[in-house]
């Protein structure tokens, strides 16, 4: 398990257009439409198998549900190559979201184009946009990592969510997320 940091997309970057299929129900989700009229938008790049995601998943889902209650739109995106990592494919994604009773879409970025636009590097990679659609927070969930003994609290992301929901900017001192690298698709020869 390699520790890959997030790229720290610049604060103020506009929410890119995202239209991806929800692995849970097969519907195409337009994140811009989902975000319309909301206090902000939380975009989480995660996957099923990454030990960093598994380590904090229960608290991350709780924080995402709290964000929804505070009036934010929430989506999770999996950009891993499902051909090489079938445990991260749409069927497994749908099972995980259903078993965990997620109330937000779990979108599959099959082309990996959305991950590239976000400059996402790892799972989890977390992005919080304000009501104007500008990036307000990008960084870690908290200081906990698998085997470092620190409790999973979500302190950093939860503080940013509370600030954005209240119409304020999150603290400017933001630490990169750290996790497994996104599993990029190998260039395959054309037939």
NURO-261298 format. One record per residue: x, y, z of N, C-alpha, C in turn; chain. Coordinates in Angstrom, 3 decimals, decimal comma. Layout:
N
{nu->X nv->Y nw->Z cau->X cav->Y caw->Z cu->X cv->Y cw->Z ch->A};
...
***
This chain:
191
{nu->0,859 nv->-1,166 nw->0,000 cau->0,000 cav->0,000 caw->0,000 cu->0,900 cv->1,222 cw->0,000 ch->A};
{nu->0,906 nv->1,945 nw->-1,112 cau->1,744 cav->3,133 caw->-1,260 cu->0,973 cv->4,377 cw->-0,844 ch->A};
{nu->1,636 nv->5,268 nw->-0,123 cau->1,007 cav->6,515 caw->0,301 cu->1,146 cv->7,540 cw->-0,817 ch->A};
{nu->0,027 nv->7,839 nw->-1,475 cau->0,007 cav->8,817 caw->-2,562 cu->-0,745 cv->10,045 cw->-2,074 ch->A};
{nu->-0,128 nv->11,238 nw->-2,118 cau->-0,840 cav->12,455 caw->-1,688 cu->-1,710 cv->13,018 cw->-2,807 ch->A};
{nu->-2,715 nv->13,792 nw->-2,401 cau->-3,546 cav->14,486 caw->-3,386 cu->-2,758 cv->15,628 cw->-4,009 ch->A};
{nu->-3,214 nv->16,093 nw->-5,161 cau->-2,486 cav->17,126 caw->-5,901 cu->-2,792 cv->18,533 cw->-5,423 ch->A};
{nu->-3,822 nv->18,703 nw->-4,609 cau->-4,203 cav->20,005 caw->-4,050 cu->-4,583 cv->20,991 cw->-5,161 ch->A};
{nu->-5,603 nv->20,648 nw->-5,906 cau->-6,188 cav->21,526 caw->-6,914 cu->-6,367 cv->22,914 cw->-6,287 ch->A};
{nu->-6,078 nv->24,006 nw->-6,994 cau->-6,142 cav->25,334 caw->-6,384 cu->-7,538 cv->25,711 cw->-5,869 ch->A};
{nu->-7,574 nv->26,278 nw->-4,662 cau->-8,814 cav->26,803 caw->-4,110 cu->-9,332 cv->27,854 cw->-5,087 ch->A};
{nu->-10,646 nv->27,885 nw->-5,289 cau->-11,254 cav->28,816 caw->-6,222 cu->-11,533 cv->28,209 cw->-7,582 ch->A};
{nu->-10,998 nv->27,011 nw->-7,854 cau->-11,259 cav->26,321 caw->-9,120 cu->-12,764 cv->26,050 cw->-9,224 ch->A};
{nu->-13,376 nv->26,337 nw->-10,393 cau->-14,806 cav->26,070 caw->-10,552 cu->-15,111 cv->24,566 cw->-10,584 ch->A};
{nu->-16,301 nv->24,210 nw->-10,094 cau->-16,770 cav->22,823 caw->-10,165 cu->-16,884 cv->22,431 cw->-11,634 ch->A};
{nu->-16,105 nv->21,452 nw->-12,071 cau->-16,177 cav->21,045 caw->-13,484 cu->-17,517 cv->20,372 cw->-13,788 ch->A};
{nu->-17,923 nv->20,394 nw->-15,050 cau->-19,126 cav->19,646 caw->-15,414 cu->-18,876 cv->18,149 cw->-15,243 ch->A};
{nu->-19,808 nv->17,485 nw->-14,597 cau->-19,694 cav->16,044 caw->-14,357 cu->-21,027 cv->15,396 cw->-14,707 ch->A};
{nu->-20,984 nv->14,451 nw->-15,620 cau->-22,149 cav->13,633 caw->-15,958 cu->-21,653 cv->12,187 cw->-16,004 ch->A};
{nu->-22,022 nv->11,437 nw->-14,978 cau->-21,575 cav->10,055 caw->-14,874 cu->-22,737 cv->9,166 cw->-14,464 ch->A};
{nu->-22,567 nv->7,870 nw->-14,696 cau->-23,599 cav->6,905 caw->-14,339 cu->-23,481 cv->6,510 cw->-12,875 ch->A};
{nu->-24,631 nv->6,526 nw->-12,193 cau->-24,716 cav->6,057 caw->-10,815 cu->-24,729 cv->4,527 cw->-10,852 ch->A};
{nu->-23,729 nv->3,913 nw->-10,256 cau->-23,617 cav->2,449 caw->-10,260 cu->-24,785 cv->1,791 cw->-9,528 ch->A};
{nu->-25,438 nv->2,517 nw->-8,634 cau->-26,516 cav->1,938 caw->-7,837 cu->-27,771 cv->1,695 cw->-8,668 ch->A};
{nu->-28,137 nv->2,668 nw->-9,526 cau->-29,399 cav->2,531 caw->-10,255 cu->-29,266 cv->2,686 cw->-11,770 ch->A};
{nu->-28,061 nv->2,913 nw->-12,277 cau->-27,840 cav->3,031 caw->-13,707 cu->-28,229 cv->4,364 cw->-14,316 ch->A};
{nu->-28,688 nv->5,303 nw->-13,505 cau->-29,091 cav->6,610 caw->-14,017 cu->-27,881 cv->7,520 cw->-14,176 ch->A};
{nu->-27,922 nv->8,367 nw->-15,204 cau->-26,876 cav->9,360 caw->-15,397 cu->-27,158 cv->10,533 cw->-14,466 ch->A};
{nu->-26,140 nv->10,948 nw->-13,731 cau->-26,261 cav->12,047 caw->-12,780 cu->-25,482 cv->13,244 cw->-13,315 ch->A};
{nu->-26,166 nv->14,380 nw->-13,407 cau->-25,538 cav->15,647 caw->-13,757 cu->-25,261 cv->16,356 cw->-12,433 ch->A};
{nu->-24,000 nv->16,390 nw->-12,030 cau->-23,652 cav->16,935 caw->-10,716 cu->-23,974 cv->18,426 cw->-10,641 ch->A};
{nu->-23,823 nv->19,163 nw->-11,747 cau->-24,188 cav->20,576 caw->-11,753 cu->-25,654 cv->20,780 cw->-11,430 ch->A};
{nu->-26,528 nv->19,955 nw->-11,994 cau->-27,962 cav->20,041 caw->-11,706 cu->-28,241 cv->19,634 cw->-10,261 ch->A};
{nu->-27,533 nv->18,613 nw->-9,793 cau->-27,691 cav->18,160 caw->-8,415 cu->-27,281 cv->19,257 cw->-7,431 ch->A};
{nu->-26,275 nv->20,050 nw->-7,809 cau->-25,733 cav->21,095 caw->-6,934 cu->-26,541 cv->22,388 cw->-6,968 ch->A};
{nu->-27,397 nv->22,551 nw->-7,975 cau->-28,142 cav->23,798 caw->-8,123 cu->-28,973 cv->24,096 cw->-6,882 ch->A};
{nu->-28,807 nv->25,292 nw->-6,361 cau->-29,566 cav->25,717 caw->-5,189 cu->-29,059 cv->25,179 cw->-3,866 ch->A};
{nu->-27,977 nv->24,442 nw->-3,894 cau->-27,420 cav->23,867 caw->-2,661 cu->-26,397 cv->24,817 cw->-2,047 ch->A};
{nu->-26,072 nv->24,582 nw->-0,790 cau->-25,078 cav->25,408 caw->-0,085 cu->-23,654 cv->25,076 cw->-0,480 ch->A};
{nu->-23,492 nv->23,988 nw->-1,164 cau->-22,175 cav->23,545 caw->-1,605 cu->-22,273 cv->22,143 cw->-2,158 ch->A};
{nu->-21,124 nv->21,624 nw->-2,604 cau->-21,078 cav->20,290 caw->-3,199 cu->-19,821 cv->19,573 cw->-2,732 ch->A};
{nu->-20,004 nv->18,382 nw->-2,196 cau->-18,897 cav->17,531 caw->-1,778 cu->-18,699 cv->16,448 cw->-2,821 ch->A};
{nu->-17,485 nv->16,390 nw->-3,378 cau->-17,121 cav->15,363 caw->-4,359 cu->-16,011 cv->14,521 cw->-3,737 ch->A};
{nu->-16,259 nv->13,219 nw->-3,619 cau->-15,315 cav->12,307 caw->-2,966 cu->-14,858 cv->11,253 cw->-3,961 ch->A};
{nu->-13,575 nv->11,209 nw->-4,248 cau->-13,025 cav->10,129 caw->-5,064 cu->-12,644 cv->9,005 cw->-4,109 ch->A};
{nu->-13,350 nv->7,887 nw->-4,235 cau->-13,130 cav->6,734 caw->-3,364 cu->-13,210 cv->5,473 cw->-4,212 ch->A};
{nu->-12,994 nv->4,339 nw->-3,584 cau->-13,199 cav->3,053 caw->-4,247 cu->-13,515 cv->2,019 cw->-3,186 ch->A};
{nu->-13,798 nv->0,818 nw->-3,606 cau->-14,197 cav->-0,237 caw->-2,673 cu->-13,036 cv->-0,840 cw->-1,902 ch->A};
{nu->-11,878 nv->-1,025 nw->-2,551 cau->-10,863 cav->-1,897 caw->-1,955 cu->-9,716 cv->-1,168 cw->-1,255 ch->A};
{nu->-9,541 nv->0,101 nw->-1,459 cau->-8,392 cav->0,816 caw->-0,905 cu->-8,389 cv->0,767 cw->0,628 ch->A};
{nu->-7,295 nv->0,332 nw->1,245 cau->-7,241 cav->0,272 caw->2,709 cu->-7,438 cv->1,639 cw->3,384 ch->A};
{nu->-7,027 nv->2,706 nw->2,726 cau->-7,223 cav->4,049 caw->3,298 cu->-8,708 cv->4,392 cw->3,339 ch->A};
{nu->-9,439 nv->4,045 nw->2,283 cau->-10,885 cav->4,300 caw->2,238 cu->-11,598 cv->3,391 cw->3,227 ch->A};
{nu->-11,263 nv->2,111 nw->3,217 cau->-11,895 cav->1,157 caw->4,129 cu->-11,699 cv->1,611 cw->5,576 ch->A};
{nu->-10,527 nv->2,148 nw->5,887 cau->-10,190 cav->2,602 caw->7,232 cu->-11,149 cv->3,677 cw->7,743 ch->A};
{nu->-11,571 nv->4,576 nw->6,872 cau->-12,391 cav->5,700 caw->7,337 cu->-13,799 cv->5,711 cw->6,767 ch->A};
{nu->-14,176 nv->4,666 nw->6,034 cau->-15,429 cav->4,675 caw->5,289 cu->-16,655 cv->4,972 cw->6,147 ch->A};
{nu->-16,782 nv->4,322 nw->7,287 cau->-17,983 cav->4,531 caw->8,118 cu->-18,125 cv->6,006 cw->8,498 ch->A};
{nu->-17,045 nv->6,631 nw->8,946 cau->-17,100 cav->8,043 caw->9,327 cu->-17,236 cv->8,958 cw->8,119 ch->A};
{nu->-16,632 nv->8,583 nw->6,991 cau->-16,753 cav->9,387 caw->5,776 cu->-18,206 cv->9,416 cw->5,304 ch->A};
{nu->-18,865 nv->8,275 nw->5,315 cau->-20,278 cav->8,212 caw->4,920 cu->-21,126 cv->9,027 cw->5,898 ch->A};
{nu->-20,833 nv->8,933 nw->7,191 cau->-21,571 cav->9,733 caw->8,183 cu->-21,382 cv->11,224 cw->7,917 ch->A};
{nu->-20,160 nv->11,638 nw->7,603 cau->-19,892 cav->13,050 caw->7,303 cu->-20,621 cv->13,476 cw->6,028 ch->A};
{nu->-20,673 nv->12,591 nw->5,038 cau->-21,391 cav->12,899 caw->3,797 cu->-22,881 cv->13,060 cw->4,059 ch->A};
{nu->-23,440 nv->12,195 nw->4,889 cau->-24,856 cav->12,324 caw->5,232 cu->-25,105 cv->13,603 cw->6,040 ch->A};
{nu->-24,170 nv->13,977 nw->6,910 cau->-24,289 cav->15,246 caw->7,643 cu->-24,273 cv->16,419 cw->6,663 ch->A};
{nu->-23,399 nv->16,356 nw->5,666 cau->-23,322 cav->17,417 caw->4,656 cu->-24,654 cv->17,554 cw->3,928 ch->A};
{nu->-25,263 nv->16,430 nw->3,580 cau->-26,578 cav->16,487 caw->2,928 cu->-27,612 cv->17,148 cw->3,833 ch->A};
{nu->-27,605 nv->16,796 nw->5,120 cau->-28,557 cav->17,411 caw->6,058 cu->-28,338 cv->18,917 cw->6,177 ch->A};
{nu->-27,107 nv->19,365 nw->5,960 cau->-26,791 cav->20,790 caw->6,030 cu->-27,062 cv->21,513 cw->4,709 ch->A};
{nu->-27,591 nv->20,795 nw->3,720 cau->-27,978 cav->21,421 caw->2,465 cu->-26,958 cv->21,347 cw->1,349 ch->A};
{nu->-25,984 nv->20,450 nw->1,462 cau->-24,984 cav->20,280 caw->0,410 cu->-25,352 cv->19,098 cw->-0,480 ch->A};
{nu->-24,960 nv->19,183 nw->-1,745 cau->-25,036 cav->18,033 caw->-2,644 cu->-23,800 cv->17,177 cw->-2,388 ch->A};
{nu->-23,950 nv->15,866 nw->-2,500 cau->-22,839 cav->14,943 caw->-2,256 cu->-22,815 cv->13,876 cw->-3,338 ch->A};
{nu->-21,623 nv->13,600 nw->-3,858 cau->-21,422 cav->12,469 caw->-4,758 cu->-20,097 cv->11,801 cw->-4,425 ch->A};
{nu->-20,074 nv->10,493 nw->-4,603 cau->-18,830 cav->9,731 caw->-4,535 cu->-18,532 cv->9,272 cw->-5,958 ch->A};
{nu->-17,257 nv->9,280 nw->-6,322 cau->-16,838 cav->8,881 caw->-7,663 cu->-15,730 cv->7,841 cw->-7,535 ch->A};
{nu->-15,860 nv->6,776 nw->-8,310 cau->-14,816 cav->5,766 caw->-8,411 cu->-14,236 cv->5,847 cw->-9,818 ch->A};
{nu->-12,953 nv->6,138 nw->-9,908 cau->-12,282 cav->6,255 caw->-11,212 cu->-11,306 cv->5,117 cw->-11,478 ch->A};
{nu->-11,249 nv->4,129 nw->-10,602 cau->-10,302 cav->3,032 caw->-10,802 cu->-10,652 cv->2,202 cw->-12,036 ch->A};
{nu->-9,624 nv->1,647 nw->-12,638 cau->-9,773 cav->0,774 caw->-13,797 cu->-10,434 cv->-0,534 cw->-13,350 ch->A};
{nu->-11,694 nv->-0,711 nw->-13,709 cau->-12,446 cav->-1,891 caw->-13,270 cu->-12,018 cv->-3,153 cw->-13,995 ch->A};
{nu->-11,373 nv->-3,016 nw->-15,138 cau->-10,897 cav->-4,212 caw->-15,835 cu->-9,756 cv->-4,852 cw->-15,049 ch->A};
{nu->-8,839 nv->-4,034 nw->-14,553 cau->-7,723 cav->-4,562 caw->-13,767 cu->-8,090 cv->-4,763 cw->-12,303 ch->A};
{nu->-9,102 nv->-4,022 nw->-11,830 cau->-9,531 cav->-4,090 caw->-10,429 cu->-11,041 cv->-4,320 cw->-10,382 ch->A};
{nu->-11,500 nv->-5,549 nw->-10,702 cau->-12,945 cav->-5,808 caw->-10,765 cu->-13,654 cv->-5,583 cw->-9,431 ch->A};
{nu->-12,927 nv->-5,628 nw->-8,315 cau->-13,543 cav->-5,364 caw->-7,014 cu->-13,981 cv->-3,909 cw->-6,892 ch->A};
{nu->-13,555 nv->-3,057 nw->-7,831 cau->-13,972 cav->-1,664 caw->-7,866 cu->-14,942 cv->-1,388 cw->-9,010 ch->A};
{nu->-15,446 nv->-2,419 nw->-9,663 cau->-16,369 cav->-2,235 caw->-10,783 cu->-17,764 cv->-1,845 cw->-10,323 ch->A};
{nu->-18,624 nv->-1,492 nw->-11,261 cau->-19,969 cav->-1,008 caw->-10,944 cu->-20,817 cv->-1,960 cw->-10,101 ch->A};
{nu->-20,733 nv->-3,266 nw->-10,336 cau->-21,541 cav->-4,198 caw->-9,536 cu->-21,127 cv->-4,163 cw->-8,071 ch->A};
{nu->-19,825 nv->-4,181 nw->-7,821 cau->-19,330 cav->-4,117 caw->-6,443 cu->-19,645 cv->-2,756 cw->-5,820 ch->A};
{nu->-19,563 nv->-1,697 nw->-6,619 cau->-19,916 cav->-0,364 caw->-6,132 cu->-21,378 cv->-0,334 cw->-5,675 ch->A};
{nu->-22,263 nv->-0,868 nw->-6,494 cau->-23,697 cav->-0,873 caw->-6,172 cu->-23,958 cv->-1,655 cw->-4,891 ch->A};
{nu->-23,291 nv->-2,802 nw->-4,736 cau->-23,469 cav->-3,606 caw->-3,520 cu->-23,024 cv->-2,829 cw->-2,281 ch->A};
{nu->-21,842 nv->-2,203 nw->-2,357 cau->-21,320 cav->-1,453 caw->-1,213 cu->-22,266 cv->-0,322 cw->-0,826 ch->A};
{nu->-22,695 nv->0,461 nw->-1,793 cau->-23,576 cav->1,594 caw->-1,493 cu->-24,909 cv->1,124 cw->-0,908 ch->A};
{nu->-25,445 nv->0,015 nw->-1,426 cau->-26,711 cav->-0,507 caw->-0,912 cu->-26,541 cv->-1,061 cw->0,499 ch->A};
{nu->-25,472 nv->-1,836 nw->0,711 cau->-25,234 cav->-2,423 caw->2,039 cu->-25,028 cv->-1,349 cw->3,096 ch->A};
{nu->-24,362 nv->-0,264 nw->2,722 cau->-24,050 cav->0,808 caw->3,673 cu->-25,151 cv->1,872 cw->3,739 ch->A};
{nu->-26,193 nv->1,709 nw->2,903 cau->-27,346 cav->2,619 caw->2,887 cu->-26,950 cv->4,067 cw->2,595 ch->A};
{nu->-26,111 nv->4,217 nw->1,566 cau->-25,713 cav->5,563 caw->1,155 cu->-26,909 cv->6,293 cw->0,585 ch->A};
{nu->-27,010 nv->7,579 nw->0,893 cau->-28,094 cav->8,406 caw->0,365 cu->-27,611 cv->9,283 cw->-0,794 ch->A};
{nu->-26,367 nv->9,142 nw->-1,162 cau->-25,775 cav->9,937 caw->-2,246 cu->-25,361 cv->8,989 cw->-3,373 ch->A};
{nu->-25,270 nv->9,512 nw->-4,599 cau->-24,885 cav->8,660 caw->-5,736 cu->-23,425 cv->8,212 cw->-5,653 ch->A};
{nu->-23,161 nv->7,019 nw->-6,171 cau->-21,817 cav->6,475 caw->-6,304 cu->-21,573 cv->6,337 cw->-7,800 ch->A};
{nu->-20,844 nv->7,284 nw->-8,364 cau->-20,685 cav->7,420 caw->-9,805 cu->-19,431 cv->6,696 cw->-10,299 ch->A};
{nu->-19,558 nv->6,093 nw->-11,474 cau->-18,432 cav->5,374 caw->-12,060 cu->-17,839 cv->6,193 cw->-13,193 ch->A};
{nu->-16,574 nv->6,532 nw->-13,052 cau->-15,823 cav->7,323 caw->-14,031 cu->-15,035 cv->6,354 cw->-14,914 ch->A};
{nu->-15,742 nv->5,655 nw->-15,779 cau->-15,131 cav->4,596 caw->-16,575 cu->-13,990 cv->5,107 cw->-17,447 ch->A};
{nu->-14,129 nv->6,285 nw->-18,036 cau->-13,087 cav->6,833 caw->-18,920 cu->-11,940 cv->7,465 cw->-18,131 ch->A};
{nu->-12,142 nv->7,710 nw->-16,865 cau->-11,189 cav->8,371 caw->-15,968 cu->-10,983 cv->9,847 cw->-16,314 ch->A};
{nu->-11,832 nv->10,379 nw->-17,192 cau->-11,715 cav->11,777 caw->-17,592 cu->-12,021 cv->12,729 cw->-16,447 ch->A};
{nu->-12,994 nv->12,388 nw->-15,612 cau->-13,357 cav->13,274 caw->-14,494 cu->-12,209 cv->13,331 cw->-13,491 ch->A};
{nu->-11,600 nv->12,207 nw->-13,199 cau->-10,444 cav->12,209 caw->-12,285 cu->-9,329 cv->13,092 cw->-12,826 ch->A};
{nu->-9,115 nv->13,049 nw->-14,122 cau->-8,060 cav->13,879 caw->-14,729 cu->-8,395 cv->15,369 cw->-14,600 ch->A};
{nu->-9,654 nv->15,750 nw->-14,825 cau->-10,059 cav->17,151 caw->-14,700 cu->-9,844 cv->17,649 cw->-13,270 ch->A};
{nu->-10,138 nv->16,816 nw->-12,296 cau->-9,959 cav->17,172 caw->-10,883 cu->-8,492 cv->17,062 cw->-10,445 ch->A};
{nu->-7,665 nv->16,473 nw->-11,284 cau->-6,286 cav->16,145 caw->-10,921 cu->-6,263 cv->15,245 cw->-9,680 ch->A};
{nu->-7,266 nv->14,371 nw->-9,589 cau->-7,340 cav->13,422 caw->-8,477 cu->-6,173 cv->12,450 cw->-8,585 ch->A};
{nu->-5,573 nv->12,157 nw->-7,461 cau->-4,401 cav->11,282 caw->-7,431 cu->-4,609 cv->10,037 cw->-6,579 ch->A};
{nu->-5,481 nv->10,139 nw->-5,582 cau->-5,558 cav->9,058 caw->-4,597 cu->-6,999 cv->8,820 cw->-4,166 ch->A};
{nu->-7,162 nv->7,737 nw->-3,439 cau->-8,424 cav->7,464 caw->-2,769 cu->-8,125 cv->7,323 cw->-1,283 ch->A};
{nu->-8,775 nv->8,144 nw->-0,468 cau->-9,769 cav->9,156 caw->-0,819 cu->-9,115 cv->10,468 cw->-1,266 ch->A};
{nu->-9,765 nv->11,146 nw->-2,201 cau->-9,399 cav->12,502 caw->-2,597 cu->-10,696 cv->13,305 cw->-2,487 ch->A};
{nu->-10,688 nv->14,330 nw->-1,648 cau->-11,918 cav->15,019 caw->-1,256 cu->-11,909 cv->16,474 cw->-1,716 ch->A};
{nu->-13,034 nv->16,912 nw->-2,306 cau->-13,167 cav->18,256 caw->-2,853 cu->-14,501 cv->18,838 cw->-2,384 ch->A};
{nu->-14,459 nv->20,025 nw->-1,795 cau->-15,666 cav->20,682 caw->-1,308 cu->-15,801 cv->22,035 cw->-1,988 ch->A};
{nu->-16,902 nv->22,216 nw->-2,703 cau->-17,183 cav->23,446 caw->-3,429 cu->-18,238 cv->24,248 cw->-2,674 ch->A};
{nu->-18,127 nv->25,574 nw->-2,736 cau->-19,097 cav->26,424 caw->-2,051 cu->-20,359 cv->26,590 cw->-2,895 ch->A};
{nu->-21,304 nv->27,419 nw->-2,421 cau->-22,585 cav->27,600 caw->-3,109 cu->-22,411 cv->28,228 cw->-4,490 ch->A};
{nu->-21,316 nv->28,939 nw->-4,718 cau->-21,042 cav->29,549 caw->-6,029 cu->-20,339 cv->28,565 cw->-6,974 ch->A};
{nu->-20,079 nv->27,347 nw->-6,480 cau->-19,414 cav->26,346 caw->-7,310 cu->-17,914 cv->26,519 cw->-7,379 ch->A};
{nu->-17,320 nv->27,198 nw->-6,397 cau->-15,868 cav->27,401 caw->-6,350 cu->-15,265 cv->26,476 cw->-5,291 ch->A};
{nu->-14,123 nv->25,897 nw->-5,611 cau->-13,465 cav->24,993 caw->-4,680 cu->-13,064 cv->25,736 cw->-3,415 ch->A};
{nu->-13,554 nv->25,261 nw->-2,283 cau->-13,274 cav->25,888 caw->-0,997 cu->-12,338 cv->25,037 cw->-0,137 ch->A};
{nu->-12,383 nv->23,720 nw->-0,332 cau->-11,556 cav->22,804 caw->0,463 cu->-11,176 cv->21,627 cw->-0,411 ch->A};
{nu->-9,919 nv->21,253 nw->-0,307 cau->-9,436 cav->20,007 caw->-0,886 cu->-8,369 cv->19,517 cw->0,063 ch->A};
{nu->-8,542 nv->18,297 nw->0,492 cau->-7,565 cav->17,791 caw->1,439 cu->-8,034 cv->16,557 cw->2,175 ch->A};
{nu->-7,415 nv->16,353 nw->3,307 cau->-7,621 cav->15,119 caw->4,057 cu->-8,928 cv->15,111 cw->4,836 ch->A};
{nu->-9,368 nv->13,915 nw->5,154 cau->-10,523 cav->13,711 caw->6,026 cu->-10,133 cv->14,072 cw->7,453 ch->A};
{nu->-8,985 nv->13,538 nw->7,871 cau->-8,385 cav->13,833 caw->9,173 cu->-6,970 cv->13,264 cw->9,174 ch->A};
{nu->-6,315 nv->13,261 nw->10,328 cau->-4,934 cav->12,773 caw->10,420 cu->-4,817 cv->11,259 cw->10,557 ch->A};
{nu->-5,915 nv->10,545 nw->10,635 cau->-5,876 cav->9,101 caw->10,823 cu->-5,502 cv->8,403 cw->9,515 ch->A};
{nu->-4,664 nv->7,403 nw->9,655 cau->-4,273 cav->6,549 caw->8,536 cu->-4,294 cv->5,104 cw->9,048 ch->A};
{nu->-4,415 nv->4,132 nw->8,155 cau->-4,358 cav->2,750 caw->8,628 cu->-3,076 cv->2,524 cw->9,437 ch->A};
{nu->-3,211 nv->1,977 nw->10,595 cau->-2,101 cav->1,577 caw->11,468 cu->-1,342 cv->2,725 cw->12,117 ch->A};
{nu->-1,821 nv->3,992 nw->12,041 cau->-1,085 cav->5,032 caw->12,766 cu->-1,642 cv->5,272 cw->14,170 ch->A};
{nu->-2,726 nv->4,584 nw->14,513 cau->-3,262 cav->4,647 caw->15,862 cu->-4,101 cv->5,879 cw->16,183 ch->A};
{nu->-4,216 nv->6,800 nw->15,246 cau->-5,033 cav->7,997 caw->15,491 cu->-6,496 cv->7,678 cw->15,180 ch->A};
{nu->-7,420 nv->8,183 nw->16,016 cau->-8,834 cav->7,882 caw->15,774 cu->-9,356 cv->8,558 cw->14,508 ch->A};
{nu->-10,311 nv->7,905 nw->13,875 cau->-10,970 cav->8,460 caw->12,689 cu->-12,084 cv->9,386 cw->13,181 ch->A};
{nu->-11,923 nv->10,667 nw->12,924 cau->-12,913 cav->11,649 caw->13,371 cu->-13,504 cv->12,465 cw->12,221 ch->A};
{nu->-12,758 nv->12,611 nw->11,143 cau->-13,199 cav->13,462 caw->10,045 cu->-13,091 cv->14,942 cw->10,374 ch->A};
{nu->-12,285 nv->15,264 nw->11,353 cau->-12,191 cav->16,636 caw->11,864 cu->-11,976 cv->17,671 cw->10,755 ch->A};
{nu->-11,050 nv->17,434 nw->9,855 cau->-10,724 cav->18,432 caw->8,835 cu->-11,881 cv->18,647 cw->7,865 ch->A};
{nu->-12,413 nv->17,566 nw->7,309 cau->-13,506 cav->17,701 caw->6,352 cu->-14,765 cv->18,219 cw->7,037 ch->A};
{nu->-15,070 nv->17,719 nw->8,220 cau->-16,284 cav->18,181 caw->8,913 cu->-16,224 cv->19,675 cw->9,214 ch->A};
{nu->-15,065 nv->20,189 nw->9,591 cau->-14,924 cav->21,627 caw->9,843 cu->-15,147 cv->22,410 cw->8,551 ch->A};
{nu->-14,630 nv->21,907 nw->7,444 cau->-14,814 cav->22,574 caw->6,150 cu->-16,289 cv->22,535 cw->5,732 ch->A};
{nu->-16,961 nv->21,419 nw->5,934 cau->-18,383 cav->21,299 caw->5,606 cu->-19,189 cv->22,301 cw->6,423 ch->A};
{nu->-18,916 nv->22,389 nw->7,718 cau->-19,649 cav->23,329 caw->8,581 cu->-19,445 cv->24,761 cw->8,108 ch->A};
{nu->-18,214 nv->25,106 nw->7,744 cau->-17,927 cav->26,461 caw->7,271 cu->-18,685 cv->26,761 cw->5,978 ch->A};
{nu->-18,600 nv->25,878 nw->5,006 cau->-19,267 cav->26,088 caw->3,721 cu->-20,785 cv->26,151 cw->3,907 ch->A};
{nu->-21,338 nv->25,270 nw->4,733 cau->-22,788 cav->25,271 caw->4,976 cu->-23,246 cv->26,587 cw->5,599 ch->A};
{nu->-22,361 nv->27,224 nw->6,379 cau->-22,680 cav->28,510 caw->7,017 cu->-22,349 cv->29,700 cw->6,115 ch->A};
{nu->-21,847 nv->29,429 nw->4,916 cau->-21,516 cav->30,496 caw->3,985 cu->-20,156 cv->31,122 cw->4,211 ch->A};
{nu->-19,283 nv->30,409 nw->4,917 cau->-17,945 cav->30,914 caw->5,210 cu->-16,888 cv->30,091 cw->4,467 ch->A};
{nu->-15,702 nv->30,666 nw->4,367 cau->-14,579 cav->29,934 caw->3,780 cu->-13,960 cv->29,037 cw->4,838 ch->A};
{nu->-13,611 nv->27,813 nw->4,482 cau->-12,893 cav->26,950 caw->5,422 cu->-11,516 cv->27,533 cw->5,742 ch->A};
{nu->-10,908 nv->27,037 nw->6,808 cau->-9,559 cav->27,473 caw->7,175 cu->-8,620 cv->27,276 cw->5,981 ch->A};
{nu->-7,721 nv->28,225 nw->5,740 cau->-6,830 cav->28,118 caw->4,573 cu->-5,739 cv->27,061 cw->4,723 ch->A};
{nu->-5,419 nv->26,657 nw->5,950 cau->-4,400 cav->25,632 caw->6,171 cu->-5,025 cv->24,267 cw->5,923 ch->A};
{nu->-4,818 nv->23,721 nw->4,729 cau->-5,431 cav->22,464 caw->4,334 cu->-4,343 cv->21,458 cw->3,985 ch->A};
{nu->-4,420 nv->20,290 nw->4,616 cau->-3,421 cav->19,245 caw->4,407 cu->-3,879 cv->18,304 cw->3,298 ch->A};
{nu->-2,948 nv->17,857 nw->2,459 cau->-3,331 cav->16,925 caw->1,388 cu->-3,896 cv->15,627 cw->1,938 ch->A};
{nu->-4,812 nv->15,075 nw->1,191 cau->-5,274 cav->13,731 caw->1,488 cu->-4,147 cv->12,772 cw->1,120 ch->A};
{nu->-4,152 nv->11,614 nw->1,740 cau->-3,171 cav->10,580 caw->1,433 cu->-3,932 cv->9,263 cw->1,306 ch->A};
{nu->-3,592 nv->8,490 nw->0,292 cau->-4,259 cav->7,217 caw->0,108 cu->-3,566 cv->6,388 cw->-0,940 ch->A};
{nu->-4,298 nv->5,409 nw->-1,461 cau->-3,805 cav->4,592 caw->-2,563 cu->-3,935 cv->5,400 cw->-3,844 ch->A};
{nu->-3,031 nv->5,176 nw->-4,764 cau->-3,124 cav->5,883 caw->-6,039 cu->-4,374 cv->5,426 cw->-6,790 ch->A};
{nu->-4,915 nv->6,323 nw->-7,578 cau->-5,985 cav->5,919 caw->-8,486 cu->-5,387 cv->4,889 cw->-9,438 ch->A};
{nu->-6,139 nv->3,859 nw->-9,708 cau->-5,658 cav->2,774 caw->-10,569 cu->-5,960 cv->3,140 cw->-12,018 ch->A};
{nu->-4,973 nv->3,783 nw->-12,637 cau->-5,143 cav->4,266 caw->-14,007 cu->-5,122 cv->3,109 cw->-14,983 ch->A};
{nu->-5,931 nv->3,232 nw->-15,992 cau->-6,018 cav->2,228 caw->-17,037 cu->-4,723 cv->2,282 cw->-17,863 ch->A};
{nu->-4,152 nv->1,144 nw->-18,126 cau->-2,964 cav->1,081 caw->-18,984 cu->-3,403 cv->1,368 cw->-20,406 ch->A};
{nu->-2,542 nv->2,018 nw->-21,139 cau->-2,856 cav->2,271 caw->-22,552 cu->-2,908 cv->0,916 cw->-23,247 ch->A};
{nu->-4,018 nv->0,676 nw->-23,872 cau->-4,187 cav->-0,602 caw->-24,551 cu->-4,025 cv->-0,413 cw->-26,051 ch->A};
{nu->-3,396 nv->-1,380 nw->-26,711 cau->-3,222 cav->-1,247 caw->-28,159 cu->-4,580 cv->-1,225 cw->-28,852 ch->A};
{nu->-4,644 nv->-0,423 nw->-29,898 cau->-5,894 cav->-0,351 caw->-30,675 cu->-6,024 cv->-1,593 cw->-31,539 ch->A};
{nu->-7,234 nv->-2,043 nw->-31,687 cau->-7,486 cav->-3,245 caw->-32,494 cu->-7,489 cv->-2,926 cw->-33,968 ch->A};
***
